[in-house]
């Protein structure tokens, strides 16, 4: 049965795999000097503007951490959500590698607000406290919610008024753009985001992420941070080939994201009709959060992998991907019904 544990469980999209195969011909310059990577960079600039500075990286953790390392000093802190990926799921990498302090701010459905950002500025200039330098938030959030373009603008305005930079963790940026019907540029450059972690891996790519500096000049010298951070990949053409196909005019990224999003909506709709299942939050992208009887979790996980999201409350998370089909949904819901019926 198809896994609902994570969109990371999904394979590589066949067209992206084919693009890597086609790039596997002859010799090409290494470390991103190849023509394939050059074409991919041009596509990024098409989406984000000519001012954008793009650096390919293999993992999301490295992308987030090295960006934050580059735009902070050791006495700085980064304001993020209590549920923020950099706070919860990076194994302390921002603290250990970037050498910064993370400050968590209150959220609404996993989303930061301008007021929550401003509240963290009480120690500005106070020598005994770390000094906030960056606001970092994820689009989509860890709770599967999506910031509207206006909400992003409001956060960026509040941050910039306090002299802070804005970093967006875009591991699932494609899902958000597809859900909102916007372009990448509308959600980032036009809204005031300064630097973006652009994710491809969760939407059909393989080890393909990018640090995208949107504020002119902000990415100067990042190439040295990437090298020190052990992310200057020698055969960069294989990441470039993925992004070249991913960002092409027919927008494979959007097709993949729409499929994942629509399957999550369908899963939530059908699962909610099962007695004993409660969908616990809004389904805005490709994540479904739910409560099911505690004694049903392990038996259901044996049939289909998924994660317990909150060990204290028993809330579970079901993720869909571009590979998820309606049949996968039906099979999972059938297993869900069977598991719940067996406990009675």
N, C-alpha and C positions, 0 to 999 in steps of 0.2 A: 504494500500500500504506500502511496505517496506520503512523504514526510510533511508534517506541518510545523516542524521545529524552527526552521529558519529559511529565508530565501537564500542563505549561503549554502544550503544543502543542494540546491538546484545545480544542474550542470551548466556547461557553456552553451550559449545559443549556437546552433549549427552554422549560421552565417558568420558568426564571429570566429568560430573554430576554423572555418574555411578561409577567412581572411588571414589568420595566423599561418595556415598551411601555404597560402600563396606568398606570404612574406618569407617563407623558408626556402629561398632560392639564392644560391651563390653567396658571395661575400658582400657585406655592407659595413660601412663605418659603425663603430660601437658607441656606447654611451649617449645615444640620442642624436648623433650626428648623421643618421641615415635619412634617406628621403621619405621613408614611410612615416617616421616620427614627425618629420617636418610637415607633411600633409595633415597629420592629426593635429598638430599645433595650430595650423591655419584654420582648421575646423573649429577648434576651441575659440579662436579669435572671432570667428564668424558668429558664434553664439554669445560671446561675452565682450567683444569689442577689441580693437587693435591695441588698447592699452594693457590688456591682460598679459600676465607673465605666467607661463604654464610649466610645471615640473612634474613629470611622471614618477609615481611611487608605487610600490608593490602592495602595501597594506593600508587599511584605514587608520589603524593605531599609529603607524609611523607618520602618516599624513597629518593627522591632528596634532600629534606631539611635536613634530619638527616645525610645523607652522607656528605653534605657540612658543616654542623655543626661540624662533627667529624674531618674533615681534614683542618679546618681553625682556626684562632684565631680572636678575635673581631676586630682587626685592619686590617684584610685582606679583599680583594675584589676578586670577581670571574668574569672572562672575559667570556661573552657569546654573542650570536647573538642578534640583535635587535628584532628578531622574536622568540627568545628562549622561550621555555615553562616556564622555571623558572622565566623569566622576565615578560612574558605577562599573564600567566594563573595560577599562584600559589597564587594570592591574597596577595602578599607581604610576603609569608611564609618564604622564605630564609632570608629576612631582619628581620622579627619579631621573628622567632624562632631560626634561625642559627646566627642571629646578625651580618650579613656580608653586604657588599656593592656589588651590581651588576654593572658591567661596560659593556656597550654594544659596540660591535665592528662592523664595516661594514661587509657586507656579499655579496656574489654573489649567487643569487637564494636561499637565506636563509642559505647558507653555509659559515662558517668561513674559512679564509685563514691563512696560516702561517704569512704572512705580516701583516694582520689585528691584529693578536695576538701580534706580536712584537711591533707594534705601540703603544700598551697600556702599554708598560713598561717604558715610558718616566719618570715616577715619582718614579722609583725604588730607594729605599733608602732615599727618600725625606720625612722628618718627618711630613710634613703638609698634606700628601696625604695617603689614604689607600694603602696598599701594595698588589698587585696582588699575589695570591697564587695558583689559580686553573683556568684552562680553562675548561669550560663546554659546550658541544654541544650535540644536539639530532640526533640520527640515527633511523628513518628517521627525516628530519627536519620538522618544522611546515609548510613549504610550500610544503611538499610532496616530496622533492628531497632527493637524497641518496648520501652520501659520498662514493667514491670508497675506496678500501683498501689503495691505495697509498695516497689518500688525507688525510686519517686518520693518516697514518704514518708521513706524512709531518707536520701535526698539532702537533702530539705528539713530534716529534723531535724538532720543534720550541719551544714548551712549556718547554720541559725538558732542552733545552739549556739555558732557562731563569730561571731555577730552579722551574718551576711550575708543579703541578700535573695535570692530565687530567681525567676529569669525563665525562662519556658518559651517556646521558639520553636515555635508550633503551626501551622506552615505546612501540615502534614499531620495535624493533630490528629484530624480526622474519620476518617482511615484507621486511626489507632491505636485510637480509641474503638470503631469497628466491629469491628476485629480482636479486641479484648479483651472486647467485649460490655458495655462500661461506659458511663456517662454522662460528659459533659464535666466535670461537677462532681466526680465521684468522682476523676478523674485530676488535678484542679487544686485547687480550693478545699479539698476534704476531705483531700487529700494534703499541703497546706501551701504550694502555689505562691502567690507574692505578686503576680505580674503575668504576663500571657499575651499573646503575639502570636498572634491568632486568624486563621487563613487560610481564605479561601473560594475564592481564585482557582484553586488547584490541584484543586479538587473541583467545578467546574461554574459558578463565578462569573466575573466580569470586573472586574479592578481593584478587588477588594473584600476588604479586610483590616481588622482592628480591634485597637487597643490596649485590653486588658481588665484593668483594675487590680482585683485581687481582695482585697487587704489594705485595709481601710477607711481612707480618707483618703490613700492612697499616690498616687492620681491627681489630687489637688488641684493646680490650676494647670497641669496638663498641657495644657490648651487653649492656653496661651500658647506652650508648646514646639512644639505641633503647628502653630500659626500661623507661628512663626519658622522652622519646618522646611518651610514651603511645602506643607503637607498639609491645610490647611483648605479643603475643596473646596466651591465655591459651590453647585453643583447636587447636593447631598448626597443628595437623594431617590433618585437612581438607584443609589447604594450601599445605601441603606436598603431599597429595594424588593427588591434581591437577597437581603439577609439576612432580610428578612421572609418571603420564600418559602423560603429555604434552611433556616431554623430552625423552620418551622411544625410543627404537631403530627404530620403524617404523615412527618416526618423525611426530607426529600429528601436531606439531607446524608448520612444513614446509607445510604440506598439507593445513592447514587453511590459512596460509599467501599467498600461491600461488593462492588459490581461491579468496581471497580478491583482490590481485593485478590484476589478470586476469579480474575480473569484473570491476575494475576501468578503465582498458585499453579499455574494450568493451564499457563502458559508455561514455568515452571521444570520442571514434570513432563514435558512433551513435549520440550523442548529437551535435557533430560538424557539422553533416549533416543537422541540423535544422536551417532554416533561422532565424537570430537574435541571435544566440548563438555563442560566441567566447570562445574557450578554452584558458585560459590566461597563462598557464605555463606547463612545462613538467609533464607528468604523469609517475612517476617512481615507485610508490608503490600503495597504496590504496586510494589516495586522488586525486580528480579532482577539479581544480579551473577554474571558468568560469565567463563571463559576460553575463547577459541576460537583456532585457529591465527592467528598474526599476519598472515600474507599473505591471510587471508580477511576481515579486518576491513573494509578499504576497499571491496572488491567488494560486500560485504553492505550497507554503509552507502549505496552507490549505489542499492540496491534499496529500502532502508528506513532512514531516519535513526535513529541512536542515538549515544550518546557513549562514547568511551573514558574510563573512570573513572580509571585509573591508567596514565599514560604509561610509567612505569618497568617495570611488570609486564605491561602489556597487558590488564589486567582491563577488561571492558566492563560497561556498565549498561543494562538495558532497563527502561523504565518503562511501566506501564499506566495507564489512566484510566477514568473512568466511561463513556467512549465506546467502549472496547475491547470487541470481540466475540470469540466463539469462532472465527468465520471469520477474523478478523484474526490470531489465534494460529496457526491452521492455515496461513494464507498465509505468515506469517513463518517458521514452522518448515520449510515446504517450501522457501522461499528459502535458509534456513540449510543444509538438506541438500544442495541443489543446489550452493551455493557451496563447501561442503566437498568434495563429490564431484568438482568440476571441478579441484581442485588435485592430485588423485591421478594 
